[in-house]
Amino acid sequence: MAFPNTAEMTFVCGILGNIVSFLVYLSPLPTFYRIHKKKSTEGFQSIPYSVANFSAMLYLYYAFIKGNALMIITINSVGAVIETTYIIVYMIYATKKAKMFTAKLIILFNIGALGLIMGLTGVFAKGKLRVTIVGWICAVFSVSVFAAPLSIMRRVIKTKSVEFMPFNLSICLTLCAIMWFFYGLLIKDYYIATPNILGFTFGVAQMILYAVYRKGKKQVLPEVQVKQLQSVVDITTLEKTQEETTSSTLRKQEEKPAAAATRSSSSSTNEFDIDPSPIVVVDRPTPVNEVQPNIVIACNV
């Protein structure tokens, strides 16, 4: 039985990496369907999509100067188009403040950072040196992106709930890291292979956390319980108090002249007249704010 050679294994890993990465890029679709349906961004942030767009364009630049990197070019071209589409949809429905913030992110990442990297490496570095410098930049950025889920993992441990860590996305990111690790290893591109070791490690850690805390309670609006009612005015007690007060007042009035008693009786009746409808004062529990996890969707390939 013949085993596949290195070229065949590289091609398979590249194809599988493209497929899984494509699924990861599509994972925010439910979020943007919700944004489109409600005509509002609802507090969702544009940072993950801006970072993912910058990552895709950075790897495109690396692939072009490296050469012979078709698999990297295809997935990052698709990723750049998808992330740009997300940003456009976000800008349509975002508030003025959110639009300004997103525009600043685009200027910072895609114009400022990417333009600076391309300009400096294009002028001061040539050939393999340029590939090495850009490769290191890609690797460092990939490590920072892979470290992004640490905040989600911390939330899971703190709340003992996996509500904010989708299991399907964790699996896809882990498979993505595995495929691109072997792809980089087979073509001896360690700028691609090395960061994905960290991605695989964090992916496995997320799945372990999911297995441990998957039965944890979700953060939902708590039910109002009797112990949560700080003040409840019983109408029966209120009426009894009213009757006792009125009787005491009337007894005092009988000792006075009839005219004064009449005026006093009328005055006291008005004084203690209350609305017979029940009065119930309930302190409502503070609802738990909906939290949208900011998962950076960036396939570091």
N, C-alpha and C positions, 0 to 999 in steps of 0.2 A: 504493500500500500504506500503510494507516494504522498509525502507530506508537502503542503504548499510552501513555495519558496518565499523569500523575504518580500519580493515585489508583490506577490499575490496577497500576502498577509497585510502589507502596508495599504494596498488598495481596499481590502475588506474593512480594516480598521478606519480608514478615511471615510468610506461610504457610511458605515455605522455611526461614526462620529458626526457626520453631516445630518443624518436622520434624527438622531437624538437631540442634537443641538437645535435643529429646526423645531422640534416639539417644545423645547425649552423656550425658544423665542415666541412660540404661540401661546405659552401659558398665561400671559396677562390678558388674553382675549376676553374672558368673562368680566374682568374689571372694566375694560373699555366698552363692552356692550352695556354694562350698567351705567357708565358715564354718558353714553349716547342716549340711552333710554330715559334717564332722568335729567338730561341736559345740564348736568352739573358734575364737577370733579369731586364733590363731597369730601373735601379734605385730603384726597389722595395727593401724593407728591410726585413730582416729575424727576426727582433725582435718580431713581433706578434706571429709567429709560434714557436719560442723558448720559449716564455712566456707561450703559450697555452700548449706546450708539458710538461713543468715543472709543470704547474697547474694540468694536468691530472695525472702525476706520483705522485704528492704530495697527491692528493685525493685517489689514489690507495693505497698508504701506509696507509693513515688514515682509509680507508675501511677495510683493512686486519687486522689492530690491533684492530679495533672496533668490527668486527665480525657481522654477520647477516646483511650484507649490499650489497646484490646481485645487486640491481639496480645501486648503485654507482660504483661497480666493473665493470659491463658490459659497461656502457657508457664511463667510463674513460679508460678502456682497448682499446675500439675502438678509442677513441680520441687520445690516445698515439700513436697508430699505424698510424692513418691518419696524425697527425702532424709530426711524424718522416718521413713519406713518403714525405710530403711537404718539409721538410728540406733537404732531400736527393736530390730531384729534384732541389731545389734551389742551392745546392752546385755544381751540375753538370754544370749548366749554368752561375754561378756567376763569377765575376772577381776574380783575385787572392786576392785583398784587401778585397772584400766582403766575400770570403771563410775564410780568416783568422779571420775576425770579427765574423762570424757565429760560427767558431770553438771555439773562446773565450767565446761566449755566452753559448755554450753547456757545456764547462768546468765550467763556472761560475754557471749556474743553475742546470744542471742535475748531474754533478759530485761534484762540490763544495758545493752548498747550500743544495741539496737533500741529499748528502752523509753526510754532517755535521748534518743535522736534524735527519737522521736515526741513525747515530752513537751516538750522544749525548743522544737522547731519549731512545735508546736501552740500553745504559750503565747506565745512571743516573736516569731513570724513569721506573717504572714498573706498569702494570695493568691499573687502571683507571687514574692514574696520567699521564701516557704516552698518553692515549687517549685525556685527557684534554689539555695537552701541544700542541700536534699535531693539535687538533681541533682548538685551538686559532690561531695557525700559519696559518692554512687553511683559517680561517675567516678573518684574517688581510690581507692576500694575496688576497683574493676574493674582499675585499673592494677596494684595490688598483687597481685591474683589472677593477672593475666596474666603477672606477673613470676615467679610460682611455678615454672614449668618451667625457669627458668635453672639450678636445681640439677641437674635431670635432664640438661640440655644439657652442663653442666660434667662430669658423670659420663661421658657419652658420649665427650667429647673426651679425658678422662683415661684411660678404659679402652679406647678405640677399639672400643667395642661398643655396639650399639643394643638390647641385651637389655632394658634398663629403659625404653625409649622406644617404646611401641607405635605403629606407623606408622598404623594405622587411626584411632586416637584423635587423632593429630596432624592427619590430614586433616579429620576431623570438626570439630575445634576451629578449624582454618583456615577451613573453609567457613562455620562458625557466625559467626566474626568478620566475614567478607565480607558475609554476608546482613544482619547487624544493622548493619554500617557503612552500607550503602546504604539500609536502612530508616530509620536515624536521619538520614541526609543528606536523604532525600526528604521527611521530615516536619519537617526543620530542627530536630531535637532533637540538639544537639551533645554533650549529656551521655551520649548513647548512642553516637553516631558516633565521637567522638574516642578513647575507650579502645580501641575495636575496631581502630583503626589499629595500635596496639601489639600486639594479639592476632594480627592478620594477619601482622605482621612476625615475631613469634616463631614462628608456625606455619610460615611459609616457611623460617625458619632451621632449625627442627626437621627439615623434609623434606630440606633440603640436607644436614644432618648424617647423616640416614638414608641418603641416596644415597652419601655419602662412606664411611661406616663400616658399611654393611649387610653386608659380607662379613667383618667383624671376628669374631674368635673369641669365643664366649660363655664366661662364667665358669662353668665346671663343675668338679666334683670332679676334681682331677688324678690321673692314673694313677701307681701306685707304680712307680718305675723303680729300676734297680740303683744309680744314683748317689745315690738318696735313702735307701739303707739305711746307716745310720751304723755299725751293729755287727751282724755275722753271725758266730756261733761255729761253725766247721767241726767236726763230730763226728769226722771222720777225724784231724784234727790233734790234737784233744783225746785220742783214744784212743792215738795215738802217743806223746804226752807222758806219758800215764799209764803206758804200758809201759816207757818209758825210766826214769821215776822209780822204778817198782817194781823193775826189774832192778838199779839202782844201790843201792837199799836192801838187796836180798837179798845182794848181794856183800859189803856191809859186815857183814851179820848172820853170814855164814859164818866170819868171823874171831872171833866171840864163842862162848861156850859154847852147846851145843845147846839147852838150856832157854831161855836168853836169846834165842837166835835164833828159837825157836818163838814166844815171847811177842812179840818184835819183829815177826816176820813177820805174826802175826795182827793186831797193832796197825796195822802199815803198810797191810795189805790193807783194813782198815776205814777207815783214814784217806783212802785214795785211791779208795775205792769211789764210783762216780758212777752216776747214772741213764743207761742206754745210749740213751735216746730223744734224738733230735736237739734241740739248743737253738738256737733262732733268735730273735734280738732285732731287731725291726724298728721303727724310728721311723715312725709313721704320719703322713702329711702332714696338716696342719691343713685341714679342709674349709672351703670358702668358704661363709660364711653366706648363706642366702637373703635377698635384699634386696627388700623390697617398696617400689617407688617411690611416694612420697606425691604423687600428682598431684591437684591441687585441681580437682575437677569442678564448675565454676561457670560457667554461661552468662551472661555479662555483657551483658544486653540492655536 
